[in-house]
Each structure stands twice: as C-alpha cells, then as structure tokens.
C-alpha cells in the first residue's frame, strides 16, 4: 500500500501523503483536518482549505479514515506498522526528528497568533470554560484552537 502511494505520478501528492502519514503517526491524539496544515507542514497554497486536505487524506485511505473532520487510522495495526514495522520507512530522519518538527511547527504557530488577551475579553482570570468557542473562533485560526 505504501508502494501504491509512492508510485503515483504526481510526486507532490506523494510527498504530501507521506507528510500526513508521518504527522498522524506521531500525533498524541487523532488530529482534526484543520490541524493537518500545520502538523504535516502543508505549505502549498493549493492545499490550505479543508476540502483539499480531505482530498489528500483520501489518497491515504488504505491507512487513514475521516470521521467528523477528525483523521483516524483505519486500525491500530496500521499505526503500529507505521511506527515500528517496515512502514517506519516513511520517517527518513526517524520518528524523534518528526516529533521535534511537529512540536516546532506548533510552537511557531502559537508564536504567530497568540497574544495577551487574544479574544479581547478584558477580564484577567476568566476561566476557559466561561469563554464560548464562538468567542474564540474569530480570533484564532482553526489549527491554533
């Protein structure tokens, strides 16, 4: 199945599919489609909307599935195969390096978008539970939320 992905004519798609597989494999929880732009470093403008990212994930449908805009492995054995089996060849620099890269990309995103009182609440000490998602949405991109 990895060979089928690797043998596609469009090498850009191959690279993006491998990035997505790496990111989903090292993620601590199943990522949302909106988070994959950052986690998988999908930097091409053409793939920055949810429908395009959904399409890229569908190219990995032998390994991944989407439910409610969250990306899951089709089975735990797939994650095990990509993490420690022959499928770990998707990590040319190793999993440790991929963990570092994902962490760095998340930190860079937070550095770009987070600021003091980002939602304009003017209420220091307010609890997260007291702020509705509708209040946060306009101020933070989906990946940062």
N, C-alpha and C positions, 0 to 999 in steps of 0.2 A: 504494500500500500504506500509506503514511503517512496518506493521507486516510481509509482504512478504519479505521485506529486512531483517528484524530481525530474521526471521525463516530459513534463509539459513544455510546449514550445515557448510559452511566454515566461522567460526567466525572471521577470519582475514578480509575476504571480508566485513562482516557486520560492523566491526569496521571502516574500510577504507571508506565505503559508508557513514556511519554516519559522519565521519570527513569531507568528501567532502560536504555533505549537510549542515553541520554547517558553513563551510568556505564560501560557496557560499551564504548562507543566510545572513551572517554578512558583506560580501564584499560591498564596496561602489559602485562598478560597476561590471558588469559581468566579471569574470576572464578568462584569457587565460588558455588553458590546461597546458602550460609550467609554469604557476604561481601556479598551484594547488599543486605541490610537496611541496612548501614552505607553502602556505596558509593553506593547510589541514594537514601538517606535515606527508606526506607520506614518512616515513623514511626507509622503506624496500627497499633494492637494487632492488628487483624484479620489483618494480613499478616505477622506476625512468626514464623511457622513455615515450615519448608522447603516443605511441600506447597502452602501459599498462595503463596509466592514462585514456586514452579514453575508454578503456575497463571497467575500474572501474566506470566511469561516466555512461556508458551504463547500468550498473546494477541499476542505479538510474533513468532509463529512464521514469518512471512514474512521476518524478518530474523535471528532467533536460533534456536539449537537447543541442546539439553542432552544431554551425554554424560557419564556417571559423575558427575553433580551439578556439572558444570562448564559454564558458558554460553559458547557459541561463536557467531560469525557463521556463517550458512549458507554464505557465500562471502566471500572477501577483497574482492570488488567492493562488497559491502554496506557494509563498514567504510569503504571509500574514498568511497562515495556519501554516507554519513552524516558523514564527516569533512570532505569538501571539495566535494561536489556539492550539488545542490538540497536534499538531505536534511539538510544542516547547519542547516536552519531549526529543528531540534529544540533548538538552542542559542540561546535568545533573548538571552542575555547574552554569547555567544561561548564558544568552547572553552577559552580561557585561564581564564575565570571558573569553568567547570566543573572544570577541573583543580585550581584553588585550592579549590573547595568540597569535592571528594573528598579532597584532602590534609588539609583542616581536619577533616573528619569522622573520618578515620583517626587523626589526632593526638588528637582528643577521646576516641575510643575507647581508645587506648593510655593516655591520662591517667587514665581512669576505672578501668582494670583492671590496669595494670601496677604492680608494686611490687617492692621489693627482695626477692629470694628468693621470688618468687611461687609457686613449686612446693614450697616447704618442704624444699629439698634440704639445707640447712645445709652446703653444700660449695662454698665460693667457688672459682672457677676451673674448675669442671666443664665439659666440652665439650658442646655441643648434641647431638652425635652419641651421647653417653653417656646422654642422657635420652630415654626412650621416649615416643611420642605418648600412650600410655596414662597416663603420669605427668603430662603437661601438660593433657590433656583436662578433668579435674575442676576445674582452677584458672582456665582461660581460656575465654571463650565462643568458639564456632567462628570468628566473624569476626576475632577477635584472633589466633587461632592462625595 
